[in-house]
Amino acid sequence: QVQLVESGGGLVQVGGSLRLSCAASGRTLSSNLMGWFRQAPGKEREFVAAISWNGGRTAYTDSVKGRFTISRDNAKNTVYLQMNSLKPGDTAVYFCAASLYFSSVRRTAPEYTHWGQGTQVTVSS
């Protein structure tokens, strides 16, 4: 049973930075796609970033390109999301996700099989 636990969320001012972490347990995910999604109040869950099994490929939604960086440490079974130059529009619950089906990047929620419980990110102006 795969479990994903996010950490690192919080309250930050516009222009600030946060680093989210997602620690996996239950099985090694070094061969699997990992990703981050977010959901703002009243909105659908949206793709943020994804990283292939070895970190060789990444993908981002347009609104975070150049500001967010996804990375992974397979030795620690952990994926990260470095978020810089945060904006109020980045406020959301951020979810870590893993796919047992794919190793390369995917952008849609149904392609992921396991989800964390989410961590709140609030950007204040």
C-alpha positions in Angstrom: 0.0 0.0 0.0 1.5 3.3 -1.1 1.2 6.2 1.2 2.2 9.8 0.2 2.7 12.5 2.9 3.1 16.1 1.9 4.8 18.8 4.0 6.1 22.3 3.7 2.9 24.2 3.1 2.0 27.4 4.9 1.4 31.1 4.7 3.7 33.3 2.7 3.7 36.8 1.3 3.6 37.6 -2.4 6.9 37.1 -3.9 8.0 34.6 -1.3 9.1 31.0 -1.6 8.1 27.6 -0.2 9.4 24.1 -0.7 6.9 21.3 -0.6 8.0 17.7 0.1 6.2 14.5 -0.5 7.6 11.4 1.2 6.4 8.0 -0.1 6.2 4.8 1.9 5.0 1.3 1.3 7.0 0.7 -1.8 9.8 2.2 -3.8 8.7 4.6 -6.4 12.0 5.1 -8.2 10.5 3.7 -11.4 7.3 5.7 -11.3 6.0 9.0 -12.4 5.4 11.6 -9.7 3.5 14.8 -9.8 1.9 17.7 -8.1 -1.6 19.0 -8.5 -3.5 21.8 -6.7 -7.1 22.7 -5.9 -8.3 26.2 -5.1 -11.6 26.8 -3.3 -14.5 26.4 -5.8 -12.2 25.1 -8.5 -11.3 21.8 -10.0 -8.0 20.1 -9.2 -5.4 21.1 -11.7 -2.1 19.8 -12.9 1.0 21.7 -11.6 4.1 19.7 -12.4 5.3 16.2 -13.1 8.7 14.4 -13.1 9.6 11.2 -14.9 11.0 8.2 -13.0 14.7 9.3 -13.2 14.1 13.0 -13.2 15.1 13.3 -16.8 11.9 14.8 -17.9 9.7 17.4 -16.3 6.5 19.2 -17.2 4.7 22.3 -15.8 1.5 24.0 -16.3 2.1 27.4 -18.1 1.2 29.5 -15.1 4.1 28.2 -13.0 6.8 27.9 -15.6 10.0 29.7 -14.6 8.8 29.9 -10.9 8.3 26.3 -9.8 10.8 23.5 -10.0 9.9 19.8 -9.4 12.7 17.4 -8.4 13.0 14.0 -6.8 15.4 12.0 -4.7 14.8 8.4 -5.4 17.2 7.3 -2.6 14.8 9.0 -0.2 11.6 8.1 -2.1 10.7 11.8 -2.0 9.6 14.4 -4.5 9.9 18.1 -4.0 8.2 21.3 -5.4 10.3 24.4 -5.0 7.9 27.4 -5.4 9.4 30.9 -6.0 7.9 34.3 -6.8 4.6 33.1 -5.3 1.4 34.9 -6.3 -2.1 35.1 -4.7 -3.3 32.8 -7.6 -1.1 30.1 -6.3 -3.2 29.8 -3.2 -4.6 26.2 -3.0 -4.3 22.8 -1.5 -1.3 21.1 -3.1 -1.5 17.3 -3.6 1.3 14.9 -4.3 0.5 12.1 -6.7 2.2 8.9 -7.9 1.4 6.7 -10.9 2.0 3.0 -10.8 1.0 2.9 -14.5 3.5 5.3 -16.0 7.1 6.3 -15.7 7.1 9.3 -18.1 5.4 12.6 -17.5 1.6 12.8 -17.6 -0.7 15.8 -16.9 -4.1 14.4 -16.0 -5.4 13.2 -12.7 -6.8 9.8 -13.9 -3.3 8.8 -14.9 -2.2 8.8 -11.3 -3.0 6.0 -8.9 -2.1 7.3 -5.5 -2.6 10.7 -3.8 -1.5 12.4 -0.6 -3.8 14.2 1.7 -2.8 17.6 0.6 -1.0 20.6 2.1 -2.4 24.2 2.2 -0.4 27.0 0.5 -1.7 30.5 1.1 -0.1 33.5 -0.5 -1.1 36.8 1.0 -0.9 40.2 -0.5 
